[in-house]
């Protein structure tokens, strides 16, 4: 490419934006010019900023990603991001470049970069996506010298213990040598949220919650002071 492509990330999930931002840092020809957590804010920002590539979440309050895309006469090259395969199907008629299903791994992200590169340079098969990839519902974690398959739905919460994490699941707990930040990046942002510097939780597994704690089964998980407002808004949106 003759110049860097200016990129914007639009996603109401803080963790999801951090994952894409981290991936972008590995690609020299892509330059991040803005992160927005609201479709409305992003729509207005597109009138002010030069944007070549839009990493756009589909499901957002007030204005969805698809609504934003339909309202723009000449939208940037767009990569839709979503945690739900069915939502991706709704975007076929919008000529998006690709679909990234959360959690977004670096290898899959780099495939999208290659597609963008070919499209901009006018070579190869850099054409809009024809089908979203299969939804990933699990990951493998190295624990006790073995790799253990964990389904996202079975993870209750994750606790940081120095440079390890303890993963509590419906079947038991596992200790793995990985930071809680790196482990969180492997989880679907639609269901998992960081609530404390030492804890992230599966929203679908919450039994009760209040201003100070969240209970999952018999465990009371503290809500960190710096996370309170983000957690409050997130739970209000997801749980009502």
C-alpha positions in Angstrom: 0.0 0.0 0.0 1.2 3.5 -0.8 -0.1 4.9 2.4 -1.6 3.8 5.7 -5.2 3.0 5.9 -7.1 5.0 8.6 -9.2 2.8 10.7 -12.1 3.4 13.1 -13.4 0.9 15.7 -17.1 1.1 16.7 -18.2 -1.3 19.5 -20.1 -0.7 22.7 -18.0 -3.4 24.4 -14.8 -2.1 26.0 -13.1 -5.4 25.8 -13.9 -5.9 22.2 -12.4 -2.6 21.2 -9.3 -3.4 23.1 -8.9 -6.7 21.3 -9.1 -5.0 17.8 -6.9 -2.2 18.9 -4.3 -4.7 20.1 -4.5 -6.6 16.7 -4.2 -3.3 14.8 -0.9 -2.5 16.6 0.7 -5.5 14.8 -0.1 -4.1 11.3 2.0 -1.2 10.1 -0.2 -0.2 7.2 -3.3 0.3 9.4 -3.6 3.4 11.5 -6.2 3.8 14.2 -7.8 7.2 14.2 -10.8 6.7 16.5 -12.6 4.4 18.9 -16.3 4.9 19.5 -18.7 3.0 21.8 -21.9 4.3 20.3 -23.2 4.0 16.7 -24.6 7.6 17.0 -21.2 9.0 18.0 -19.4 7.1 15.2 -22.0 8.3 12.7 -21.3 11.9 13.5 -17.5 11.3 13.7 -17.5 9.9 10.2 -18.5 13.4 9.0 -15.4 14.9 10.6 -12.7 12.2 10.1 -11.0 10.6 7.1 -11.7 6.9 7.5 -10.7 4.1 5.1 -11.7 1.1 7.1 -14.5 0.7 9.6 -14.5 -2.2 12.2 -18.2 -2.1 13.1 -20.0 -4.0 15.7 -23.5 -5.1 14.6 -25.5 -5.2 17.9 -25.4 -1.8 19.7 -28.1 0.2 21.5 -29.8 3.2 19.9 -28.2 2.7 16.5 -27.0 -0.8 15.4 -24.0 -1.2 13.1 -26.2 -2.2 10.2 -28.4 0.9 10.7 -25.3 3.1 10.7 -24.0 1.4 7.5 -27.4 1.8 5.7 -27.5 5.6 6.6 -24.1 6.3 5.1 -24.1 7.1 1.3 -20.5 6.2 0.8 -19.3 4.2 3.8 -15.7 3.2 4.3 -14.6 -0.3 3.7 -16.4 -2.1 6.4 -15.6 -5.2 8.5 -18.5 -6.3 10.6 -17.8 -7.7 14.1 -20.3 -9.8 16.0 -20.7 -12.5 18.5 -23.7 -14.0 16.7 -23.5 -15.7 13.3 -27.2 -14.9 12.6 -26.6 -11.2 12.8 -23.8 -11.4 10.3 -26.2 -12.9 7.8 -28.2 -9.6 7.8 -25.4 -7.7 6.3 -25.0 -9.6 3.0 -26.6 -6.9 0.9 -24.3 -4.1 2.3 -21.1 -5.2 0.5 -19.0 -5.5 3.6 -15.4 -6.7 3.2 -15.5 -9.4 5.9 -17.2 -10.6 9.0 -15.2 -11.2 12.2 -16.9 -13.4 14.8 -16.0 -12.7 18.4 -13.7 -13.7 20.1 -11.5 -12.3 17.3 -8.2 -14.2 17.2 -5.1 -12.6 15.6 -4.8 -15.2 12.8 -8.4 -14.6 11.7 -7.8 -10.8 11.9 -4.7 -11.0 9.7 -6.8 -12.9 7.1 -9.1 -9.8 7.0 -6.1 -7.5 6.7 -4.9 -9.6 3.7 -8.4 -9.2 2.1 -8.3 -5.4 2.7 -4.8 -5.2 1.2 -5.9 -7.1 -2.0 -9.0 -5.0 -2.3 -7.1 -1.7 -2.0 -4.4 -2.8 -4.4 -6.9 -4.1 -6.8 -5.4 -7.6 -7.0 -6.5 -11.2 -6.1 -9.8 -12.0 -4.5 -10.3 -9.1 -2.2 -14.0 -9.0 -2.6 -16.8 -8.7 -0.1 -17.4 -11.8 2.0 -19.8 -14.3 0.8 -20.3 -16.2 4.1 -19.5 -15.6 7.7 -17.2 -18.2 9.3 -18.5 -20.8 11.8 -19.1 -19.6 15.3 -16.4 -20.7 17.8 -18.0 -21.9 21.1 -14.9 -23.1 23.0 -11.2 -22.8 23.5 -8.4 -25.1 24.7 -6.5 -24.1 27.9 -3.3 -25.6 29.0 -3.7 -26.9 32.6 -1.8 -29.6 34.5 0.4 -30.3 31.5 -2.6 -31.0 29.3 -4.8 -29.0 27.0 -8.4 -28.9 28.2 -11.4 -28.1 26.1 -13.6 -25.5 27.8 -16.9 -24.4 26.3 -17.6 -20.7 26.9 -21.0 -21.4 28.2 -19.5 -23.6 31.0 -17.1 -20.9 32.3 -18.5 -19.2 35.5 -15.7 -16.7 36.3 -12.0 -16.3 36.1 -9.7 -15.1 38.9 -6.2 -13.7 38.5 -3.5 -15.3 40.7 -0.2 -13.4 40.1 0.7 -14.5 36.5 -1.8 -17.3 36.4 -5.6 -17.6 36.2 -8.0 -19.9 38.0 -10.9 -20.7 35.6 -14.0 -21.8 37.5 -16.4 -23.8 35.4 -19.5 -26.0 35.8 -17.2 -29.0 35.9 -14.5 -27.8 38.2 -11.6 -25.3 38.2 -8.4 -25.1 36.2 -5.1 -23.2 36.8 -3.4 -21.9 33.7 -0.2 -19.8 33.1 -1.7 -16.8 31.4 -2.6 -13.2 32.4 -6.2 -12.4 33.0 -6.0 -9.7 30.3 -4.7 -12.1 27.7 -7.2 -14.8 28.7 -10.1 -12.3 28.6 -9.2 -11.4 25.0 -9.9 -15.0 24.1 -13.5 -14.9 25.4 -16.6 -13.5 23.6 -17.1 -9.9 24.8 -20.8 -10.3 24.5 -20.9 -12.7 27.4 -17.8 -11.9 29.5 -16.9 -8.7 31.3 -14.0 -7.6 33.6 -15.5 -6.5 37.0 -12.4 -6.2 39.0 -8.6 -6.2 38.3 -8.6 -9.8 39.5 -12.0 -11.1 38.2 -13.9 -11.4 35.0 -17.2 -13.1 34.8 -19.7 -14.8 32.5 -22.8 -12.6 32.5 -25.0 -15.5 31.7 -24.0 -17.2 34.9 -24.9 -14.4 37.3 -27.4 -15.4 40.0 -27.6 -12.0 41.9 -25.8 -8.7 41.7 -25.7 -5.4 43.5 -23.5 -2.3 43.8 -20.6 -4.0 45.5 -20.8 -7.7 44.6 -21.9 -10.2 42.0 -22.9 -13.7 43.1 -22.3 -16.7 40.8 -23.5 -19.9 42.5 -21.9 -19.7 46.0 -19.2 -17.2 45.2 -19.4 -13.5 45.9 -17.2 -11.6 43.4 -16.3 -8.0 44.2 -16.8 -5.2 41.8 -13.7 -3.0 41.6 -14.1 0.7 42.3 -12.8 1.7 38.8 -15.1 -0.8 37.1 -18.3 0.1 38.9 -19.8 2.5 36.3 -18.9 0.3 33.3 -20.3 -2.8 35.0 -23.5 -1.0 36.0 -24.1 0.2 32.5 -23.2 -3.2 31.0 -25.4 -5.2 33.3 -28.3 -2.8 32.9 -28.1 -3.1 29.2 -27.7 -6.9 29.1 -29.9 -7.9 32.1 -32.3 -5.1 32.3 
